[in-house]
């Protein structure tokens, strides 16, 4: 939204749009992964999300993620990538106790650098 389109106190703005998300996942390997919570035998899953926002100006975005899934625990690590493979963020499990929800922490964040043409 550019400043001229900003919503000011006492005003509102609405748009007519709908979003379509297509997610494709595939297990690509079984491997050991180490996080702050320890080492785990995990399934490596690659995921591609294609999001299309239909509105006055249709927008399409693609995101790539790599997830390390441990049966009985869940996802212990997620990497967010650009389509060229550059890692722009990572979330890892920091601790886990049987019968309790895992604790996750963001260990690196996406940068503000513009996305290069793929």
Phi, psi and omega in degrees: 000129178274160184306326181292343179260005184300144176272121181261160178308133179087359178239168176217166180215138176223154177227150176262110181206157171224155185243137176241127179238128176242124181242131176240130179233147173208140177281123184250344181192165168240124185207166176274138177228140180247129177232175176302341179275354180126188178263141184223145169275119190228158169267128177270121182245129173259135184230135176239124177250128174244116182247127176240124177253116180263117178205211180297329176229095182304139181231137177234134179228147176236139180229144178241135177228150171239126182239136174255112186252128178249116178305136180089344179242308183121201180283123181257344178205140175226131173248134176257130185230154167282168181296336178279001178096351180293126179284126181245359178184152180217138172237132180230149174288134180259335178202159180205133174231136178308134177085358179238157178291141177295153177256127180244151177221141176280120184262341173208154185238161177299146178271166180269006181290144181296147180284126180284155178297136183269000000 
